[in-house]
Amino acid sequence: MFPPEVVSEISQISGRTCRLIDPAQWKEHRGELAVADVLFSTWGMPSLTPEFLEAAPALQAIFYAAGTVKGFVTEGCWKRDMVISSAWAANGVPVAEYSLATILLSLKRFWHFSQMMREGANDRGDLSIPGCYHSKVGLVSLGAVGRATVRLLQPFELVLLAHDPFLPTEQAAELQVGLLSLEELFRECDVISLHAPWIPSTEGLITGKLIASMKPGATLINTSRGAVIAESEMIEVLRARPDLSAVLDVTYPEPPAADSPLRSLPNVTLTPHIAGSLHGECARMGSWMAAEFRRYLAGEPLRYRVTQSMLAKMA
């Protein structure tokens, strides 16, 4: 997240020399914390406990080069009216790219035919292949990742549909996406891509009944969180419906147990949570937070500020 070029950019913006500190050893750096008014961090950020906040009395803003902030924000930081900005949108870029690639392959039923070839079949038979032309792609939730995925899909001649109870109809129209109920979405679409946050209201949201209602040969893709799907129900449906495909980058638990049926079902493709930022992609999150810092110092509106009221709907 903070390679030399990003650290140099932050130093240039602030006019100060930046030091990288192991977050697990913050108590050994109380001197630096005592005078810090801005902090950059990423995965491993310590919780903003009373002890931490007392050690950082001047702290006014945190620029978090990662996704969810729920692991470290506390009531204390909100009482201090602290600015919290997160690179959740930057982390969503590679997820949207993964989703685009997976959706396009799914419309060719790539996963199904790849498995057939492994098993010795050498032709397509009479199986239906949706392809991209006027096929229906459904997205569950149009948050940052869902919207980014829609934008990547727009050049293709697809019918884009979504379910998002929080999205105003005028915003859906701007995105050129039709809004449907969850039941309608699963019945009508050739591919369903999940982008819902894992919050109490979405846990087990995707039931076996919904998956069983999918069209013959349809594909379910999950890059959000495994707990969004009622996993045991999904497994039961996938056993009964070998025509369906599931591409799961996330599971619950994660990784799946060694004896999980997800590892052996022929119509399931598993990847080890690779959709989000990895390796070189991580620097984007640090760079975006440096740009956010520049806006902060200039008194400009922040693009990625996270407020307490937003957390109820966010991952």
C-alpha distance (Angstrom), angle and dihedral (degrees) to the residues before:
residue distance angle dihedral
M1 . . .
F2 3.79 . .
P3 3.81 109.3 .
P4 3.82 116.5 166.8
E5 3.80 94.4 -88.4
V6 3.82 92.3 54.6
V7 3.82 92.6 45.8
S8 3.81 88.3 49.6
E9 3.81 90.7 50.9
I10 3.82 92.3 51.0
S11 3.82 90.2 48.1
Q12 3.79 90.9 49.9
I13 3.81 92.8 49.5
S14 3.79 94.1 47.1
G15 3.77 98.7 36.2
R16 3.79 89.0 -131.4
T17 3.78 135.3 104.8
C18 3.80 111.2 -107.3
R19 3.79 123.2 -139.7
L20 3.78 123.9 -157.4
I21 3.80 112.4 -136.1
D22 3.81 128.1 -172.4
P23 3.82 103.2 -116.2
A24 3.80 90.5 -142.7
Q25 3.82 88.2 61.7
W26 3.79 99.8 47.0
K27 3.81 92.3 122.9
E28 3.79 88.4 65.4
H29 3.81 89.9 58.8
R30 3.78 101.9 52.2
G31 3.79 90.4 132.0
E32 3.81 92.5 62.3
L33 3.80 92.6 41.4
A34 3.80 92.6 51.2
V35 3.81 91.8 65.3
A36 3.83 100.7 30.6
D37 3.80 115.4 113.8
V38 3.83 95.3 174.4
L39 3.79 128.5 39.4
F40 3.81 130.1 -168.9
S41 3.77 117.1 -158.5
T42 3.78 145.5 153.3
W43 3.81 140.1 -175.1
G44 3.79 108.6 -7.3
M45 3.80 94.6 37.5
P46 3.84 108.6 162.5
S47 3.78 118.2 -116.0
L48 3.81 113.6 -95.7
T49 3.78 92.3 -117.1
P50 3.81 122.1 167.3
E51 3.82 87.7 -99.6
F52 3.82 92.4 54.1
L53 3.80 93.6 44.9
E54 3.80 91.1 48.3
A55 3.80 89.0 52.8
A56 3.83 89.9 51.8
P57 3.83 104.4 44.9
A58 3.81 93.9 157.8
L59 3.79 96.5 48.3
Q60 3.80 110.2 127.4
A61 3.81 105.5 159.7
I62 3.80 141.7 23.5
F63 3.79 122.6 -159.6
Y64 3.79 106.4 -161.5
A65 3.80 115.6 -160.1
A66 3.80 95.1 -156.8
G67 3.80 139.0 54.9
T68 3.79 127.8 -88.2
V69 3.80 118.4 31.7
K70 3.80 95.0 -163.9
G71 3.78 92.2 100.7
F72 3.81 94.3 66.8
V73 3.82 112.8 17.2
T74 3.80 116.2 101.6
E75 3.76 138.6 -179.8
G76 3.80 87.8 -97.4
C77 3.80 94.3 64.7
W78 3.80 91.5 50.2
K79 3.79 91.0 49.8
R80 3.79 88.0 54.2
D81 3.82 88.8 51.3
M82 3.79 88.9 -126.0
V83 3.79 119.6 -179.1
I84 3.82 110.9 -119.2
S85 3.79 117.5 -172.3
S86 3.80 123.5 177.6
A87 3.80 135.5 -166.0
W88 3.80 91.2 -134.8
A89 3.80 90.8 129.3
A90 3.81 92.2 51.1
N91 3.80 90.5 49.1
G92 3.79 87.8 52.3
V93 3.81 94.5 59.4
P94 3.84 96.6 79.0
V95 3.81 90.0 40.8
A96 3.79 89.5 57.2
E97 3.82 90.1 46.7
Y98 3.81 91.0 50.8
S99 3.80 89.1 47.8
L100 3.80 92.5 50.6
A101 3.79 92.6 51.5
T102 3.80 93.2 45.0
I103 3.80 93.9 46.8
L104 3.80 93.0 51.2
L105 3.80 92.0 48.3
S106 3.80 89.9 46.9
L107 3.79 91.4 55.1
K108 3.82 86.1 60.6
R109 3.83 89.0 46.4
F110 3.80 86.7 -121.9
W111 3.80 94.1 163.7
H112 3.80 93.7 52.2
F113 3.80 95.5 47.0
S114 3.78 93.3 43.8
Q115 3.80 89.1 56.5
M116 3.82 91.1 46.0
M117 3.80 90.9 54.1
R118 3.81 90.9 49.7
E119 3.79 88.4 53.4
G120 3.81 92.6 52.3
A121 3.81 104.7 -95.2
N122 3.80 114.7 135.5
D123 3.79 106.3 -171.1
R124 3.79 141.6 46.1
G125 3.77 95.2 -112.3
D126 3.79 112.8 -161.9
L127 3.80 95.3 -47.7
S128 3.79 116.4 140.2
I129 3.84 116.5 -115.8
P130 3.83 114.9 -163.7
G131 3.81 98.4 -159.6
C132 3.81 121.3 -176.0
Y133 3.78 102.0 -72.0
H134 3.82 109.0 105.8
S135 3.79 93.1 -31.6
K136 3.80 117.5 147.5
V137 3.79 120.7 -112.0
G138 3.79 118.3 -173.4
L139 3.79 127.6 -159.5
V140 3.79 123.9 -163.5
S141 3.82 106.3 -145.6
L142 3.78 126.1 5.7
G143 3.77 101.4 -142.1
A144 3.79 121.0 133.7
V145 3.81 94.8 -58.7
G146 3.79 94.8 41.3
R147 3.80 92.0 51.2
A148 3.79 92.4 46.2
T149 3.80 88.7 51.8
V150 3.80 91.1 50.3
R151 3.80 91.0 52.4
L152 3.81 91.1 51.9
L153 3.81 90.9 48.9
Q154 3.80 96.1 48.8
P155 3.85 97.0 87.1
F156 3.81 89.3 61.6
E157 3.79 122.0 82.6
L158 3.79 94.1 -112.9
V159 3.77 135.8 133.1
L160 3.81 104.7 -120.3
L161 3.79 117.0 -154.6
A162 3.78 132.7 170.9
H163 3.77 146.8 -178.3
D164 3.80 115.6 -141.0
P165 3.82 119.7 142.5
F166 3.83 90.8 -165.6
L167 3.82 97.9 53.1
P168 3.83 116.6 98.3
T169 3.80 113.7 -129.7
E170 3.81 92.0 -121.2
Q171 3.82 90.8 58.4
A172 3.79 90.3 48.7
A173 3.80 88.5 52.2
E174 3.83 90.5 51.6
L175 3.80 88.7 53.3
Q176 3.83 90.2 46.7
V177 3.78 90.2 -124.1
G178 3.79 126.3 137.8
L179 3.80 116.9 -135.4
L180 3.80 119.5 -134.9
S181 3.76 137.6 168.8
L182 3.79 115.0 -95.6
E183 3.82 90.3 -107.7
E184 3.81 92.7 51.9
L185 3.78 92.3 46.4
F186 3.80 93.7 54.7
R187 3.79 93.0 45.6
E188 3.80 96.7 48.8
C189 3.80 108.0 36.7
D190 3.79 130.8 89.7
V191 3.80 90.6 -154.7
I192 3.81 129.6 23.5
S193 3.83 118.5 -162.2
L194 3.82 118.4 -167.7
H195 3.82 119.8 -142.9
A196 3.81 102.0 154.3
P197 3.81 119.6 133.5
W198 3.78 118.8 -116.5
I199 3.78 102.8 -109.2
P200 3.83 128.9 137.6
S201 3.82 93.3 -90.4
T202 3.83 93.4 53.5
E203 3.81 99.8 44.7
G204 3.81 106.6 118.8
L205 3.82 89.3 -1.4
I206 3.81 93.1 142.0
T207 3.78 104.1 65.0
G208 3.77 132.1 -170.8
K209 3.79 88.7 -108.8
L210 3.80 91.0 59.6
I211 3.81 92.9 47.4
A212 3.80 91.5 46.9
S213 3.81 88.9 55.7
M214 3.81 93.2 59.7
K215 3.79 120.3 118.0
P216 3.82 119.6 -95.8
G217 3.80 109.0 -81.7
A218 3.82 94.4 12.7
T219 3.80 124.0 147.7
L220 3.81 131.1 -136.7
I221 3.83 117.0 -155.0
N222 3.79 123.9 -169.3
T223 3.81 121.8 -169.2
S224 3.81 95.7 145.7
R225 3.81 114.3 71.7
G226 3.78 130.3 -44.2
A227 3.81 94.1 -128.0
V228 3.81 90.4 65.8
I229 3.83 86.8 75.9
A230 3.80 124.6 64.7
E231 3.80 89.0 -125.8
S232 3.81 101.5 -166.0
E233 3.81 90.1 50.1
M234 3.81 91.1 48.7
I235 3.81 91.3 51.4
E236 3.80 90.9 51.7
V237 3.82 91.5 51.7
L238 3.81 93.9 45.4
R239 3.79 89.8 52.9
A240 3.80 90.6 52.1
R241 3.83 94.9 40.8
P242 3.83 109.7 48.5
D243 3.82 88.2 167.5
L244 3.82 89.9 70.4
S245 3.81 122.5 81.5
A246 3.79 128.8 -153.1
V247 3.81 123.4 -163.2
L248 3.80 107.9 -167.5
D249 3.79 121.6 -174.5
V250 3.81 89.2 167.7
T251 3.80 132.9 38.5
Y252 3.79 138.6 175.1
P253 2.93 111.9 -94.4
E254 3.77 97.5 26.7
P255 2.93 119.0 -115.9
P256 3.80 97.3 24.9
A257 3.79 117.0 -114.4
A258 3.80 115.6 -86.3
D259 3.81 90.3 -110.5
S260 3.82 95.8 42.6
P261 3.83 113.0 134.3
L262 3.82 86.7 -131.6
R263 3.80 87.7 74.9
S264 3.79 94.1 55.6
L265 3.82 106.9 30.8
P266 3.82 106.7 110.3
N267 3.81 92.8 -143.1
V268 3.82 94.1 55.8
T269 3.81 123.7 87.5
L270 3.81 114.6 -167.3
T271 3.79 128.0 -163.9
P272 3.84 122.8 -178.2
H273 3.82 101.1 -113.2
I274 3.80 94.1 -72.8
A275 3.81 100.0 143.0
G276 3.81 95.6 89.1
S277 3.79 127.8 69.1
L278 3.81 114.4 -50.2
H279 3.80 132.8 174.4
G280 3.82 109.6 -37.4
E281 3.80 92.4 14.2
C282 3.81 89.9 64.7
A283 3.80 91.9 70.9
R284 3.80 88.6 67.7
M285 3.81 89.4 67.2
G286 3.79 92.5 53.1
S287 3.79 91.4 45.8
W288 3.80 92.5 50.9
M289 3.80 90.4 50.6
A290 3.80 90.0 51.1
A291 3.80 88.3 54.4
E292 3.80 89.6 47.6
F293 3.82 88.9 52.0
R294 3.78 89.6 53.4
R295 3.83 89.7 54.6
Y296 3.80 89.8 47.2
L297 3.80 92.9 54.9
A298 3.81 91.3 45.6
G299 3.81 91.5 52.6
E300 3.80 91.2 -118.0
P301 3.83 123.8 144.6
L302 3.79 111.7 -84.7
R303 3.80 117.2 -123.1
Y304 3.78 99.3 -154.1
R305 3.80 106.1 32.4
V306 3.79 113.9 145.4
T307 3.80 117.1 -148.0
Q308 3.77 129.1 -166.1
S309 3.81 92.0 -110.5
M310 3.82 91.2 55.5
L311 3.80 94.7 58.3
A312 3.81 95.5 76.8
K313 3.81 89.9 67.7
M314 3.80 98.7 34.9
A315 3.79 132.4 84.4
